Amino acid sequence: MTDVTQSRPLGVSRPDLAVTDLPGPEEVFGVQRIGPKELFKYAVGPSLIALGISVGSGEWLLGPQAVGQYGFVGVGWVITISALLQTFYNVECSRYVLATGEVPVVGWGRVPPGFKFWVPLSVFVVIFAFIAGGWAASAGQGLYALVHGVAPPKGAEEPRLWAIALLVLVFVITALARRISRVLELANWVMVSAILITLLVIDLFVVPFEQWWEAIRGFVTPAAPPAGITATQLGGLAGFTALASGLNWYVMGHYRDKGYGMGYRAGFISGMRGSRSELLASGVTFPDDAKNTALWKRWYRLLLVDMWGVFFVGAMLGMLLPTMLMARAVEMTGQRPTTANVPTFVATALNEEYGRPMFILVLVIGVLILFSTQLGIFEAMVRVTTDAAHATSPRLRRLVEGDPRRFYYPFMLALLVVIGIVLHLAVPVELVQWSANMSNLGALIYPFLLMYLNSRLPKAARPRWWHYVILVLNFLFFGFFFVNFIADFLGEPLVTF
């Protein structure tokens, strides 16, 4: 074991990183070897939390709405580009977590001018993007339709009450956990598997082969956006395909809690029922030697499997399957979805064609999809704020006696109240579009912060030159949509196709 009294400077304004050896995956997961069974039983996990969020607002609302209004050609290509860029960005964010044990919101504080600027700004950006609660309000609409058998009337209060009830359920799930990240993984294993398998069966049953081919061709064929669609609509779709474009980092901290790489040395946030775990205020990294280089390569391969093998594949299926259902619903009804009815449009259309059981099944899947998003986003807002406050405020650490749960749960309750008020302000899909375009703001900022940090990691963990090129592409692609969104908000969009 390397002497833990060694340290390594990284950036500004934050303590040096302690230096010690990387743990082996077998040590972290408590197994003799990492074979296929152990891989999926123990190592895969953070990607599922990300996928639970991913298969939600974009895949069930914005993607189907765009396809329902404009078709696959030109829309599907934007989805594919977004998913590719975001998965790569996820890997780069997670690279930092694995190499230092620090979550991104804490790591940003090492970038000039320092944590007093970047950490509060980053917490604000995440809260500002997601506090609108469109994901929660949409889940409430689906639950209302499931209970009453009809879509909610415009302006109805009951769907908002259901949305608040689901927020309370998120609090209960995390409160009953021993280890919060593990409970979220298990919940998303169940929900994501049920969602994708059920959607696949429904699509095979109701969608003709010609539409399958049209959808797949639309996803892989470069094409100009369809006539009439605005860059703002495409920006919302691009922002919430996969995760949240420039703000994907808000969920990558689960690799620390999972114990990936140096995350195992840094600690995790335990649930109310779990034993208190020490959570380091500053990170830990590894020395540049042959032993740790070999261990790093093993952890990086596990990360690639988790992100590309689970998250990317799941995100693409999660967008393809609902959009095909929407296209079929539009064809059957001769109508197009609106921002007001898109959460229940498919269920209503299939009810007319296939009867009540199909209506109920699709609504259940819709509620599961939106609740998995709600679970991940709500918890992530609390997690990001808790990690930021715990790492940067010695006074808070003394106040909570080093136990971040004493901040985590009261803040979650306070945030629940605020979101319950905010989600009354607009229709759900409009709130989701706001969040998606605000997420694109992150693409103007965080790829460059990430390049600064990752270029200063131990040599074995540093990205190759072309990784930086792809991060710049994230900046250009998603950044354009944010600039357009601001122009549209102030007057006219930059582009209408």
TAWO-V848319 format. One record per run of one state. SS is the DSSP state (H for helix, E for strand, L for the rest). FROM is the first residue (numbers start at 1). LEN is the number of residues. Records with the same first field share a line. If there is no record, write none. Layout:
SS=FROM-LEN / FROM-LEN
//
This chain:
L=1-6 / 9-8 / 20-5 / 30-6 / 44-2 / 55-2 / 71-5 / 101-3 / 111-4 / 131-3 / 149-9 / 176-3 / 207-2 / 221-9 / 241-4 / 248-1 / 253-1 / 259-4 / 267-3 / 271-13 / 286-4 / 334-11 / 355-1 / 393-1 / 400-5 / 423-5 / 445-1 / 455-4 / 462-3 / 491-5 / 497-1
E=7-2 / 17-3 / 179-1 / 230-1 / 270-1 / 284-2 / 496-1
H=25-5 / 36-8 / 46-9 / 57-14 / 76-25 / 104-7 / 115-16 / 134-15 / 158-18 / 180-27 / 209-12 / 231-10 / 245-3 / 249-4 / 254-5 / 263-4 / 290-44 / 345-10 / 356-37 / 394-6 / 405-18 / 428-17 / 446-9 / 459-3 / 465-26
//
